[in-house]
């Protein structure tokens, strides 16, 4: 716990919440239509406590920008049968909402670092450690964790604050992150490090 506590000192730690949006977390969204159940509702309880100590809370959201869908993505989505007419309402945050003063980063790729200003925000604020949660463990959470590690951030993923496209996909994604890209913990361990476990 001592090593983890040093790693997640609030002064140099940011919480990155990935894609808590209607399209991925609620009935009628693209994940629901594909049979995935990926709503990590526990995030709200943790977030309420984390806000007491963390200055840097960043909400990442996937956006659909006309004209930015590459031929590779068009082919991939078409082959899987998941290209569809997109309604902007499904891009709205779901259950976990930013508060005034919290940063929102829009992305159009799986990783929150690709073609965004996330790295610049973090470095400008002296952030060294990223706690990454949200959806889906094996897609955008892992992609963000991989790129964050490659950019030399400490990566911490609370296993109970992310959900995969299946229990098996989540299990193997967390194992992969823990072995190669960061440290997988329970959110209760983080709260203990911050003296918020009571």
C-alpha positions in Angstrom: 0.0 0.0 0.0 2.9 2.4 0.7 4.2 2.1 -2.9 0.7 2.6 -4.3 0.1 5.5 -2.0 3.2 7.3 -3.3 2.2 6.6 -6.9 -1.3 8.1 -6.5 -0.5 11.2 -4.5 -3.4 13.6 -5.3 -1.0 16.4 -6.3 0.3 14.5 -9.3 -2.6 12.1 -10.1 -5.5 12.5 -12.6 -8.7 10.4 -12.8 -9.6 9.7 -16.4 -13.2 8.5 -16.9 -13.6 7.0 -20.3 -16.8 7.0 -22.4 -19.5 7.0 -19.8 -22.1 7.8 -22.5 -25.5 6.6 -23.4 -24.3 4.8 -26.6 -22.2 2.4 -24.5 -24.1 2.2 -21.2 -27.8 2.3 -21.7 -30.6 0.5 -23.4 -30.8 1.2 -27.1 -27.1 2.2 -27.5 -24.7 0.4 -29.8 -23.3 -1.8 -27.1 -26.8 -2.8 -25.9 -27.8 -3.7 -29.5 -24.7 -5.9 -29.7 -25.5 -7.7 -26.5 -22.9 -6.0 -24.3 -23.7 -4.8 -20.7 -21.0 -2.4 -19.7 -22.4 0.0 -17.1 -19.9 0.5 -14.3 -22.4 2.3 -12.0 -20.0 2.1 -9.0 -18.0 4.9 -10.6 -20.3 7.5 -9.0 -19.7 6.5 -5.4 -15.9 6.5 -6.0 -16.0 9.8 -7.9 -17.9 11.5 -5.0 -15.1 10.6 -2.7 -12.2 11.2 -5.1 -13.5 14.8 -5.8 -12.5 15.6 -2.2 -8.8 15.1 -2.9 -8.2 15.1 -6.7 -7.7 18.4 -8.6 -7.6 16.7 -12.0 -10.7 14.8 -13.1 -11.1 14.3 -16.8 -14.1 13.0 -18.6 -13.4 11.5 -22.0 -16.2 11.2 -24.6 -16.3 9.6 -28.0 -17.6 12.0 -30.6 -18.8 11.4 -34.2 -17.4 14.0 -36.6 -18.7 14.0 -40.2 -15.9 13.4 -42.6 -13.5 11.9 -40.1 -14.4 8.2 -40.6 -11.4 6.7 -42.4 -11.6 4.1 -45.1 -10.1 1.6 -42.6 -12.8 2.3 -40.0 -15.6 2.2 -42.6 -14.4 -1.2 -43.8 -14.1 -2.5 -40.3 -17.5 -1.2 -39.1 -19.2 -2.4 -42.3 -17.7 -5.9 -42.0 -18.9 -6.2 -38.5 -22.3 -4.7 -39.4 -22.0 -1.9 -36.7 -22.0 1.2 -38.9 -25.3 3.0 -38.3 -27.1 6.3 -38.3 -25.9 8.1 -35.2 -28.2 10.2 -33.0 -26.4 12.9 -31.0 -28.4 12.1 -27.9 -26.5 8.8 -27.5 -23.3 10.8 -27.2 -24.5 12.4 -23.9 -22.9 11.4 -20.6 -24.8 8.7 -18.7 -25.0 8.6 -14.9 -21.5 10.0 -14.5 -21.6 13.7 -15.3 -18.8 16.3 -15.2 -19.0 19.0 -12.7 -18.1 22.7 -13.2 -14.3 22.9 -13.4 -13.8 19.3 -14.6 -12.2 18.8 -18.0 -14.0 17.2 -20.9 -11.9 15.8 -23.7 -13.5 14.8 -27.0 -12.0 12.0 -28.9 -12.7 10.2 -32.2 -10.5 7.1 -31.7 -10.4 4.4 -29.1 -7.4 6.0 -27.2 -8.0 9.2 -25.3 -4.5 10.3 -26.4 -4.9 10.1 -30.2 -5.6 13.4 -31.9 -6.6 15.1 -28.6 -5.0 17.6 -26.3 -5.1 15.2 -23.3 -1.3 14.8 -23.0 -0.8 18.6 -23.1 -3.4 19.1 -20.3 -1.7 16.5 -18.1 1.8 17.7 -18.6 0.8 21.3 -18.1 -0.6 20.4 -14.7 2.3 18.2 -13.5 0.3 15.0 -13.7 2.4 11.8 -13.5 -0.2 9.1 -12.6 -3.4 8.3 -14.4 -6.3 6.3 -12.8 -8.3 5.1 -15.7 -11.9 3.8 -15.4 -15.0 3.6 -17.5 -15.9 1.6 -20.6 -15.0 -0.7 -22.2 -12.1 -2.3 -20.4 -10.9 -4.2 -23.4 -11.4 -1.4 -25.9 -11.1 2.3 -25.0 -9.9 1.9 -21.4 -7.1 -0.5 -22.4 -6.2 1.7 -25.5 -5.9 4.7 -23.3 -3.9 2.8 -20.7 -1.5 1.5 -23.3 -0.9 5.0 -24.8 -0.6 6.6 -21.4 2.1 4.1 -20.4 3.9 4.6 -23.7 3.9 8.4 -22.9 5.6 7.6 -19.5 2.6 8.0 -17.2 2.1 5.6 -14.3 -1.1 3.7 -15.0 -3.6 2.5 -12.4 -6.8 0.8 -13.3 -9.4 0.0 -10.6 -10.9 -3.3 -11.6 -14.3 -2.6 -10.1 -14.6 0.8 -11.9 -14.5 -0.5 -15.5 -16.6 -3.0 -17.4 -15.7 -5.0 -20.6 -17.7 -6.2 -23.5 -17.9 -9.5 -21.5 -16.6 -10.8 -18.2 -14.0 -12.8 -20.1 -12.9 -9.9 -22.2 -12.6 -7.8 -19.0 -10.6 -10.5 -17.2 -8.0 -10.8 -20.0 -7.8 -7.1 -20.6 -7.1 -6.4 -16.9 -4.5 -9.2 -16.9 -2.8 -7.7 -19.9 -2.8 -4.2 -18.4 -1.4 -5.5 -15.1 1.4 -7.4 -16.8 2.5 -4.9 -19.4 1.1 -1.4 -18.9 0.2 -0.5 -15.3 -1.2 -1.7 -12.0 -4.7 -3.1 -11.5 -6.1 -2.5 -8.1 -9.5 -2.3 -6.2 -11.0 1.2 -5.8 -11.1 0.6 -2.1 -7.3 0.5 -2.1 -7.1 4.0 -3.6 -9.6 5.3 -1.0 -7.4 3.9 1.7 -4.4 5.6 0.2 -6.2 8.9 0.4 -7.7 8.3 3.9 -11.2 8.2 2.5 -12.1 4.6 3.4 -14.2 5.4 6.5 
